[in-house]
Structures are given as C-alpha cells and as structure tokens.
Amino acid sequence: MNKHFAIAKEELLFYGTENTSLQNLLAVLIGSKANPSITGQLASLGVKGLSSLSKEELLQYEGVGESAANRILASLGLAGLMNKYKIENKYTIRSPEDAARLFSDMSILDQEQFEVVFLNTKNVVIGRKTIFKGTLNASIVHPRDVFREALKLSAASIIVAHQHPSGDPTPSREDIEISKRLAEVGKLMGIDLLDHIIIGSGRFRSIKELGHL
C-alpha cells in the first residue's frame, strides 16, 4: 500500500477530521496514488485556493484522476452545506472551536467579510448575518448595524467573526478596537459579545482567548 496514503488514513481514523492535516485529508481523498509532494503543493493553496480550482486544473496534478478530483470538489462543497445545516438545526456554541467551525466556510473568501451569529440564552445559534464586505476598520463596522438584528431576533448574545484573506489570523489593532467597542455597546444593551473569531487558512484566533475581551 502507498505509504503516504496509509499514514494519512491512520491519522484520520485516530484523530478525526478536525485534527488531521489538510495534506493528509487530501491524501485520503486522492487514494492510493497520493504523492506527498503533490498533496503538499495542493495543501499549500489552503482551502480558499483549493476551492478556486476547477476540475480540469485539479487533473493537472500528478496522481489526481477524475474520481479523486470529483471527491475533492464534493468534499469542499459538502463543507459549505454542513455549515448551513448547523444553523438550520440549532447548532450550540460551547467554545471558540465550535464558533470557528461554524465560520470555517469564510476561509475560502477572497474579500474580507464581517459576520455575526446570534445566540439565545442557551448559546444555540438562532441566526447569522453578513454585516460588511471589504477592508475592515473600526469606523466602518458600526455597532448599530450589528445590534439591530440582534434586537429583532431577541438574541441574548452574539459572536462576531471576519476572515483575513492573507491566511494569517493574527488580530490587528483595528480588530481589537472593534471587539472592545462592540463589547461596550453590547453591555449597555444587555446583549453580550461572547467572542470575536478571526479566520485564517486552516486556523483561527479567538480575541477572547487572547485576553482582549
């Protein structure tokens, strides 16, 4: 058996999808023809880069046949559908990791986007809304736009998120300022800002975990 494929399968079975590297997930999808050099090249593109590839472009990579290309494209499409399903089926957020999973579909976006999820008193998601698209700064993201929808839904709390197209989720000074501003307004309105999640390429950062909230 192909050694790279065998190791990737073992990692997936032992650690699960959440803790398996993108390179090894690709090796499992490609199958017995998986080449570590090729899966490494594909993984370096990140989820965003992979999602931008057509089937014809995937077929240009050595070892990626038609079936493997179809599996890769289907898995990327399924990831998006699963995030939609989570909202429709009362997804509960108990940790920054739960929030990051919900927002993981943002990692493929080329343009910066600011989103909010609204939660009830049991931290069950009751809605999600895109507030802004474009370069993020503190003057553009207005608390009014964020909390208007929260009031409509009678939300008890919110979690906001945006992605860094660069792939690096390290928060900027603006990110921290926005978080603090929203937290202050939320406190006055009785709607807690639980966290601000920054999505990168295959990783995320929690403003709360970093001690800025």
The 8 nearest C-alpha neighbors of each residue, nearest first, counted from 0:
[[1, 2, 5, 31, 4, 3, 32, 30],
 [0, 2, 4, 31, 3, 5, 32, 33],
 [3, 1, 5, 4, 0, 6, 7, 31],
 [4, 2, 6, 5, 1, 7, 35, 33],
 [3, 5, 7, 1, 2, 26, 6, 31],
 [6, 4, 2, 8, 7, 3, 1, 9],
 [7, 5, 9, 3, 8, 4, 2, 10],
 [8, 6, 23, 4, 10, 9, 5, 27],
 [9, 7, 11, 5, 10, 6, 27, 4],
 [8, 10, 6, 12, 7, 11, 13, 5],
 [11, 9, 7, 13, 8, 12, 14, 6],
 [10, 12, 15, 8, 9, 14, 13, 19],
 [13, 11, 9, 10, 15, 14, 8, 16],
 [12, 14, 10, 11, 15, 9, 8, 19],
 [13, 15, 11, 18, 10, 12, 19, 16],
 [16, 14, 11, 17, 12, 18, 13, 19],
 [15, 17, 19, 18, 11, 14, 24, 20],
 [18, 16, 15, 19, 14, 20, 11, 100],
 [19, 17, 16, 14, 15, 20, 11, 10],
 [20, 18, 16, 11, 17, 10, 15, 14],
 [21, 19, 23, 22, 24, 18, 16, 17],
 [20, 22, 24, 23, 42, 25, 19, 201],
 [23, 21, 42, 25, 20, 38, 24, 39],
 [22, 24, 7, 26, 25, 20, 21, 27],
 [25, 23, 21, 27, 26, 22, 20, 28],
 [24, 26, 28, 22, 23, 27, 29, 21],
 [27, 25, 23, 29, 33, 24, 28, 4],
 [26, 28, 30, 24, 25, 29, 8, 4],
 [29, 27, 25, 26, 30, 67, 70, 71],
 [30, 28, 67, 26, 27, 33, 25, 63],
 [31, 29, 27, 32, 28, 33, 26, 4],
 [30, 32, 33, 1, 4, 29, 0, 27],
 [33, 31, 62, 30, 34, 29, 1, 63],
 [34, 32, 26, 31, 29, 30, 62, 4],
 [33, 35, 37, 36, 38, 32, 62, 3],
 [36, 34, 38, 37, 39, 3, 33, 26],
 [35, 37, 39, 34, 38, 40, 33, 41],
 [38, 36, 40, 39, 34, 35, 41, 60],
 [39, 37, 41, 35, 22, 40, 36, 42],
 [38, 40, 42, 36, 37, 41, 22, 35],
 [41, 39, 37, 43, 38, 42, 36, 44],
 [40, 42, 38, 43, 39, 44, 37, 49],
 [41, 43, 22, 39, 44, 45, 40, 21],
 [44, 42, 40, 45, 41, 39, 22, 48],
 [45, 43, 48, 42, 41, 49, 46, 40],
 [46, 44, 48, 43, 47, 42, 200, 49],
 [45, 47, 49, 48, 107, 50, 44, 106],
 [107, 48, 46, 50, 45, 49, 106, 108],
 [47, 49, 44, 51, 45, 50, 46, 52],
 [50, 48, 46, 51, 52, 47, 44, 45],
 [51, 49, 47, 48, 52, 46, 107, 75],
 [50, 52, 48, 49, 47, 53, 107, 46],
 [53, 51, 49, 50, 56, 57, 54, 48],
 [52, 54, 56, 55, 57, 51, 50, 72],
 [53, 55, 57, 56, 68, 58, 52, 69],
 [54, 56, 58, 53, 57, 59, 52, 68],
 [55, 57, 53, 59, 58, 54, 52, 60],
 [58, 56, 54, 59, 55, 60, 68, 53],
 [57, 59, 55, 60, 56, 63, 64, 54],
 [58, 60, 57, 56, 61, 55, 63, 62],
 [61, 59, 58, 63, 57, 62, 37, 56],
 [60, 62, 63, 59, 37, 58, 34, 64],
 [61, 63, 32, 33, 64, 60, 34, 29],
 [64, 62, 58, 61, 67, 60, 68, 29],
 [65, 63, 67, 66, 58, 62, 68, 29],
 [64, 66, 68, 67, 69, 58, 63, 54],
 [67, 65, 69, 68, 64, 70, 63, 29],
 [66, 68, 29, 70, 64, 69, 65, 63],
 [69, 67, 65, 71, 70, 66, 57, 54],
 [68, 70, 66, 72, 67, 71, 73, 65],
 [71, 69, 67, 73, 68, 72, 74, 28],
 [70, 72, 68, 74, 73, 69, 67, 28],
 [73, 71, 69, 75, 74, 70, 68, 76],
 [72, 74, 70, 76, 75, 71, 69, 77],
 [73, 75, 77, 71, 76, 72, 70, 78],
 [76, 74, 78, 72, 77, 73, 71, 50],
 [77, 75, 73, 79, 74, 78, 72, 80],
 [76, 78, 74, 80, 79, 75, 73, 81],
 [77, 79, 81, 75, 76, 80, 74, 82],
 [80, 78, 77, 82, 76, 81, 104, 83],
 [81, 79, 77, 83, 82, 78, 84, 76],
 [82, 80, 84, 78, 83, 79, 77, 85],
 [81, 83, 85, 84, 79, 80, 101, 78],
 [82, 84, 80, 81, 85, 86, 87, 79],
 [85, 83, 81, 87, 82, 86, 88, 80],
 [86, 84, 90, 82, 88, 83, 87, 81],
 [87, 85, 84, 88, 83, 90, 89, 124],
 [86, 88, 84, 85, 89, 83, 90, 125],
 [89, 87, 85, 86, 90, 84, 124, 83],
 [90, 88, 123, 86, 124, 87, 91, 85],
 [89, 91, 85, 124, 123, 86, 88, 92],
 [92, 90, 123, 122, 124, 89, 93, 121],
 [93, 91, 97, 122, 94, 98, 123, 90],
 [92, 94, 97, 91, 122, 95, 98, 96],
 [93, 95, 97, 96, 92, 98, 99, 91],
 [94, 96, 98, 97, 99, 205, 93, 196],
 [95, 97, 99, 94, 98, 100, 93, 92],
 [98, 96, 94, 100, 92, 95, 99, 93],
 [99, 97, 95, 101, 96, 100, 92, 102],
 [98, 100, 96, 102, 101, 97, 103, 95],
 [101, 99, 103, 97, 98, 102, 96, 82],
 [100, 102, 98, 99, 103, 82, 97, 85],
 [101, 103, 99, 100, 104, 105, 98, 160],
 [104, 102, 100, 105, 101, 106, 99, 198],
 [105, 103, 106, 102, 79, 107, 82, 78],
 [106, 104, 103, 107, 108, 102, 162, 198],
 [105, 107, 104, 108, 103, 47, 200, 199],
 [47, 106, 108, 105, 46, 104, 109, 50],
 [109, 107, 105, 110, 106, 47, 164, 111],
 [108, 110, 164, 107, 111, 47, 106, 163],
 [111, 109, 108, 133, 112, 164, 132, 134],
 [110, 112, 133, 162, 132, 134, 163, 164],
 [111, 113, 132, 161, 131, 133, 110, 162],
 [114, 112, 161, 131, 130, 160, 129, 132],
 [115, 113, 129, 160, 130, 128, 159, 161],
 [114, 116, 159, 128, 127, 158, 160, 129],
 [117, 115, 127, 158, 126, 157, 159, 128],
 [116, 118, 157, 126, 125, 124, 154, 127],
 [119, 117, 124, 122, 123, 156, 125, 154],
 [118, 120, 155, 154, 122, 121, 123, 156],
 [119, 121, 155, 122, 118, 156, 123, 154],
 [122, 120, 119, 123, 118, 91, 155, 92],
 [123, 121, 118, 119, 120, 91, 92, 124],
 [122, 124, 91, 118, 121, 119, 90, 89],
 [123, 125, 118, 90, 117, 126, 89, 91],
 [126, 124, 118, 117, 123, 119, 89, 86],
 [127, 125, 117, 116, 124, 128, 86, 118],
 [126, 128, 116, 115, 117, 129, 114, 125],
 [127, 129, 115, 114, 130, 116, 126, 148],
 [130, 128, 114, 131, 113, 115, 127, 112],
 [131, 129, 114, 113, 128, 145, 144, 115],
 [130, 132, 113, 112, 129, 133, 140, 114],
 [133, 131, 112, 111, 113, 110, 134, 130],
 [132, 134, 111, 110, 135, 112, 131, 113],
 [135, 133, 111, 136, 132, 110, 112, 139],
 [134, 136, 133, 139, 137, 111, 140, 113],
 [137, 135, 138, 139, 173, 134, 140, 174],
 [136, 138, 177, 139, 140, 173, 176, 135],
 [137, 139, 136, 140, 141, 135, 177, 173],
 [138, 140, 137, 136, 141, 135, 131, 134],
 [141, 139, 137, 138, 142, 136, 131, 135],
 [140, 142, 143, 144, 139, 145, 138, 137],
 [143, 141, 145, 144, 181, 146, 140, 184],
 [142, 144, 141, 146, 145, 147, 140, 148],
 [145, 143, 142, 147, 141, 146, 130, 148],
 [144, 146, 142, 143, 147, 148, 141, 130],
 [145, 147, 149, 148, 143, 144, 142, 150],
 [148, 146, 150, 149, 144, 145, 143, 151],
 [147, 149, 151, 150, 146, 152, 145, 144],
 [150, 148, 146, 154, 152, 147, 151, 153],
 [149, 151, 153, 148, 147, 152, 146, 154],
 [152, 150, 148, 149, 153, 147, 154, 146],
 [151, 153, 149, 154, 150, 148, 125, 117],
 [154, 152, 150, 151, 149, 155, 119, 148],
 [153, 155, 149, 119, 152, 118, 156, 117],
 [156, 154, 119, 190, 120, 118, 153, 191],
 [157, 155, 191, 190, 118, 154, 192, 117],
 [158, 156, 117, 192, 116, 118, 193, 191],
 [157, 159, 194, 116, 193, 115, 192, 195],
 [160, 158, 115, 195, 114, 196, 116, 194],
 [161, 159, 196, 114, 195, 197, 113, 115],
 [160, 162, 113, 197, 112, 114, 198, 196],
 [161, 163, 198, 197, 111, 199, 164, 105],
 [162, 164, 165, 199, 166, 168, 111, 198],
 [165, 163, 166, 109, 162, 111, 110, 108],
 [166, 164, 163, 167, 199, 200, 168, 162],
 [165, 167, 199, 200, 164, 163, 168, 198],
 [166, 168, 199, 165, 169, 163, 200, 164],
 [169, 167, 199, 197, 203, 198, 204, 163],
 [168, 170, 167, 171, 204, 197, 203, 199],
 [171, 169, 174, 168, 172, 175, 197, 204],
 [170, 172, 174, 173, 175, 169, 176, 168],
 [171, 173, 175, 174, 176, 170, 177, 136],
 [174, 172, 176, 171, 175, 136, 137, 177],
 [175, 173, 171, 177, 172, 176, 170, 178],
 [174, 176, 178, 172, 173, 177, 179, 171],
 [177, 175, 173, 179, 178, 174, 180, 172],
 [178, 176, 180, 137, 174, 175, 179, 173],
 [177, 179, 175, 181, 176, 180, 182, 174],
 [180, 178, 182, 176, 181, 177, 183, 175],
 [179, 181, 177, 183, 182, 178, 176, 184],
 [180, 182, 184, 178, 183, 179, 142, 185],
 [181, 183, 185, 179, 192, 180, 184, 186],
 [184, 182, 186, 180, 185, 181, 179, 187],
 [185, 183, 187, 181, 186, 182, 188, 180],
 [184, 186, 190, 182, 188, 191, 187, 183],
 [185, 187, 189, 183, 184, 188, 191, 190],
 [186, 188, 184, 185, 189, 183, 190, 182],
 [189, 187, 185, 186, 190, 184, 191, 146],
 [188, 190, 186, 187, 185, 191, 155, 156],
 [191, 189, 185, 156, 155, 188, 186, 192],
 [192, 190, 156, 185, 193, 186, 157, 189],
 [191, 193, 157, 182, 194, 158, 156, 185],
 [194, 192, 158, 191, 157, 156, 195, 207],
 [195, 193, 158, 207, 192, 206, 196, 159],
 [194, 196, 159, 160, 206, 158, 205, 178],
 [197, 195, 160, 205, 204, 194, 198, 159],
 [198, 196, 204, 161, 162, 168, 203, 160],
 [197, 199, 162, 203, 168, 106, 161, 163],
 [200, 198, 166, 168, 167, 202, 203, 163],
 [199, 201, 166, 202, 45, 106, 46, 167],
 [200, 202, 199, 45, 203, 46, 106, 21],
 [203, 201, 199, 200, 198, 168, 204, 167],
 [202, 204, 198, 199, 197, 168, 99, 205],
 [203, 205, 197, 168, 196, 206, 169, 198],
 [204, 206, 196, 208, 207, 195, 209, 95],
 [205, 207, 209, 195, 208, 211, 194, 196],
 [206, 208, 212, 210, 205, 209, 194, 211],
 [209, 207, 205, 210, 206, 211, 204, 212],
 [208, 210, 206, 207, 211, 205, 204, 212],
 [211, 209, 207, 208, 212, 206, 205, 175],
 [210, 212, 207, 206, 209, 175, 179, 208],
 [211, 207, 210, 206, 179, 178, 194, 182]]
